[in-house]
Amino acid sequence: MEITIPEAVLLLALDDERGTALIDDSALGAALAGGAVAQLLLDGRVRIAGEGEEGAKPGRLVAAGGSTDERLEPLVARIEGKKSKDALSTIAGLGGDSGKLKRQLLDDLAAAGVVARDEDRFLGLTWRTRWERGERRELEDALQQRARALVTSDGEAAAEDLEVEAALAILHGAGALPQVFPDLPRDALKRRGDALAEASWGSREVREAIASVQAAMTAVLIATVIVPSSTSG
């Protein structure tokens, strides 16, 4: 079973013991939005317009001819013509698509047996949903092994690990690597996260696009966390 960047982000961000997210909803929403845009870029379904392109402003996302995950296809029309930061805000913001994408991913992972849904109920009402490890644990085990190998080594990722590498770079942008790997030193995780974000990515355009997604995600996190708290008085 192949894995997409948003799936890798989501699985790595889940606590296997509690069945809940290791990071708060705003950070996870931004990370899933970043993962979705990164996947669309990696698949060639969208690209970043360059200088002098007819009908497109430089630095904006434009639709391209690549094929992508059907769950991500509806996002193309939503983000076309936007800068990376605005695209992430569209997906991760209030009323955006990241919540729907999260539910779709979890439902599909549950249907595949990768995770199992468990509901905490009181007086007939569900007050918390937990996503525990499912019967098919080999996918998550392999993902965690590949992710740990990438954050504890200095080498470049193999071609089959690009999605995992992107997921780690995005989680690094969300400040989540210490939560995902609590047994590893924070300073080492930061250095490795920075290196993963600057990885080769197979092409300069995709590497620069991933970097712009990571920078945009940082801006979105600041807007969704700091701004509301500063205006709540």
QUIZI-V854305 format. One record per residue. N is the residue number from 0. SS is DSSP state (@ for helix, = for strand, . for the rest). OMEGA is omega as a letter, one per 20 degrees, with the letter a starting at -180 (999 if undefined). Layout:
BEGIN
N:SS:OMEGA, N:SS:OMEGA
END
This chain:
BEGIN
0:.:r, 1:.:a, 2:.:r, 3:.:r, 4:@:r, 5:@:r, 6:@:r, 7:@:r, 8:@:a, 9:@:a, 10:@:r, 11:@:a, 12:.:r, 13:=:r, 14:.:a, 15:.:a, 16:.:a, 17:.:a, 18:.:r, 19:.:a, 20:=:r, 21:.:a, 22:.:a, 23:.:a, 24:@:a, 25:@:r, 26:@:r, 27:@:r, 28:@:r, 29:@:r, 30:@:r, 31:@:r, 32:@:r, 33:@:r, 34:@:r, 35:@:r, 36:@:r, 37:@:r, 38:@:r, 39:@:r, 40:@:a, 41:@:r, 42:.:a, 43:.:r, 44:.:r, 45:=:r, 46:=:r, 47:=:a, 48:.:r, 49:.:r, 50:.:r, 51:.:r, 52:.:r, 53:.:r, 54:.:a, 55:.:r, 56:.:a, 57:.:r, 58:.:r, 59:.:r, 60:=:r, 61:=:r, 62:=:r, 63:.:a, 64:.:a, 65:.:r, 66:.:a, 67:.:r, 68:.:a, 69:@:r, 70:@:a, 71:@:a, 72:@:a, 73:@:a, 74:@:a, 75:@:a, 76:@:a, 77:@:a, 78:@:a, 79:.:r, 80:.:a, 81:.:r, 82:.:a, 83:@:a, 84:@:a, 85:@:r, 86:@:r, 87:@:r, 88:@:r, 89:@:a, 90:@:a, 91:@:a, 92:.:r, 93:.:a, 94:.:a, 95:.:a, 96:.:a, 97:@:r, 98:@:r, 99:@:r, 100:@:r, 101:@:r, 102:@:r, 103:@:a, 104:@:a, 105:@:r, 106:@:a, 107:@:r, 108:@:r, 109:@:r, 110:@:r, 111:.:r, 112:.:a, 113:.:r, 114:=:r, 115:=:a, 116:=:r, 117:=:a, 118:=:r, 119:=:a, 120:=:r, 121:=:a, 122:.:r, 123:.:a, 124:=:r, 125:=:r, 126:=:r, 127:=:r, 128:=:r, 129:=:a, 130:=:a, 131:=:r, 132:=:a, 133:.:a, 134:.:r, 135:.:a, 136:.:a, 137:@:r, 138:@:a, 139:@:r, 140:@:a, 141:@:r, 142:@:a, 143:@:r, 144:@:r, 145:@:a, 146:@:r, 147:@:r, 148:@:a, 149:@:a, 150:@:a, 151:.:r, 152:.:a, 153:.:a, 154:.:r, 155:.:r, 156:.:r, 157:.:a, 158:@:a, 159:@:a, 160:@:a, 161:@:r, 162:@:r, 163:@:r, 164:@:r, 165:@:r, 166:@:r, 167:@:r, 168:@:a, 169:@:r, 170:@:r, 171:@:r, 172:@:r, 173:.:a, 174:.:a, 175:.:a, 176:@:r, 177:@:r, 178:@:a, 179:@:a, 180:.:a, 181:.:a, 182:.:a, 183:.:a, 184:.:a, 185:@:a, 186:@:r, 187:@:r, 188:@:r, 189:@:r, 190:@:a, 191:@:r, 192:@:r, 193:@:a, 194:@:r, 195:@:r, 196:@:a, 197:.:a, 198:.:a, 199:.:r, 200:.:r, 201:.:r, 202:.:a, 203:@:a, 204:@:a, 205:@:r, 206:@:r, 207:@:r, 208:@:r, 209:@:r, 210:@:r, 211:@:r, 212:@:a, 213:@:r, 214:@:r, 215:@:a, 216:@:r, 217:@:r, 218:@:r, 219:@:r, 220:@:r, 221:@:a, 222:@:a, 223:@:a, 224:@:a, 225:@:a, 226:@:r, 227:@:a, 228:@:a, 229:@:a, 230:.:a, 231:.:a, 232:.:999
END
